[in-house]
Amino acid sequence: MKRIAVFTSGGDSPGMNAAIRAVVRTATYHGIEVYGIMRGYSGMIKGEFVRLDSASVSNTVQKGGTILKSARSLKFMTKEGRQQAFDQLVNHGIEGLVAIGGNGTFTGATIFEEEFGIPTVGAPGTIDNDLYGTDYTIGYDTAVNTALECIDKIRDTADSHDRCFFVEVMGRDSGYIAIPCAIGGGAEIVMIPETQMSTDVVVETLQAGWKRSKTSFIVIVAEGDEEGNATQVAARVKEAIPQLDTRVTVIGHIQRGGSPTASDRLLGSQIGIAAVEGLMNGMRNVMAGIIDKKLVYTPFVDTINKKKLINQSFMRMVEILSV
């Protein structure tokens, strides 16, 4: 393999630049030319290819976001779009791809390889930490620490005014951000998509805390919880407990930005190296990940279709520590 390309796709996450840097420098180390594809699959279709070398990725490991930018591409979902992308890869002599992203990115790569035979090794880049085949995804640690910093500040004002704050964190399909934020932030309740906690249970828990002379509360709500978002849950709780002074804070996209933590820089670097060397060893349609501190390669089909389960002992921790 003499020439490969790297791209980022889907939502950005802190540590993506560390992974890009590792891909470029690993390829250079092994004598392989590397190109960056701007704006994911959209840029692949349009031919937005940039030659990268070691100097191109200097002073990037500490930066948030992605220097290759990211975009979603409806056109790549069509056979015509994928044909155009393949033609661009052929024109640039690309023999393999490193895809940094999540489920949608890997789904596209799987279809693309089946149709045109371009091998791809994936790097799990998403703050949600919901990908099967790795203990942690690139950007997750930074997102949790960013959210937790906000929650600490909210706790100060909740305590000062005897209020109940409903804090919404990211996690459309996963509570992986919400749970450590609840434990580390001293929350009384956490609501996540993986477990069914009714508003009635929230009301009962808050009332029980009130009877124990608690005067301020933090309720962490993952944005994809079945009971609704934080605003909807807070409204129903307020209706049930009119005397409760409630406020809602949506932390939002601040969780996706910022300089990556040391953990995310290390993880991005590990997986970037593994992705390139995986391609060199003939791997295709797999995601590089770390499980129990060991490098593993998981087929895209498993990463896409298998569910990464929440550790239920963490939910018990929230219950015990909120007493």
GIVENKA-V194323 format. One line per field, one symbol per residue. phi: phi as a letter, one per 30 degrees, with the letter a starting at -180 (. if undefined). psi: psi as a letter, one per 30 degrees, with the letter a starting at -180 (. if undefined). burial: 1 if it has 24 or more other C-alpha atoms within 12 Angstrom, else 0. A space follows every 50 residues. Layout:
BEGIN
phi = ???
psi = ???
burial = ???
END
This chain:
BEGIN
phi = .cbbbbbcbiddadjddddeedddddddecicdbcccdihddddddidcb dcbeddcdicdcddibddhbacbddddcddddddddddddecidcabccc lbeddddddddddddbiddbccbdcaddhccdjadbcdjddddddddddd deddedddddchcccccccdkdbbcdddddddddciddbbcbddbccdde ddddddddddddidcbbbccbdecdddjddddddddddddbedddcbbbc didedccjdddedddddededdddddddddcidahbcdabbhicdbccee ddedcccddddddddddeddddd
psi = kfkllklklaklkkfeeeeeeeeefeeeeggkkkkkjkhbeeeeefhikk kkaeffgkhfffklakfflllkjeeffleeeeeeeeeeeeeggkflkjjj aaeeeeeeeeeeeeefgjkkklkjjkffhgkkgkeklkfeeeeeeeeeee eeeeeeeeeeghljkjjklliegkgfeeefeeefghlfkkklffljjlee eeeeeeeeeefggkfklkjkjkfgkffaleeeeeeeeeeeiefkjklkkj ebffffalkkleeeeeeeeeeeeeeefeeegglkhlkklkkhgkklkkke eeeefkkjkkjffeeeeeeeff.
burial = 10111111111111111111111111110001111111111111111111 11110110011111111111111001100011111101100101111111 11111111111110000111111111111111111111111111111101 11011001000011111111111111111111111111111111001010 01101110100000111111111111111111111111000001111111 10011111111011111111111111111100111111110000111111 10110001010001100100010
END
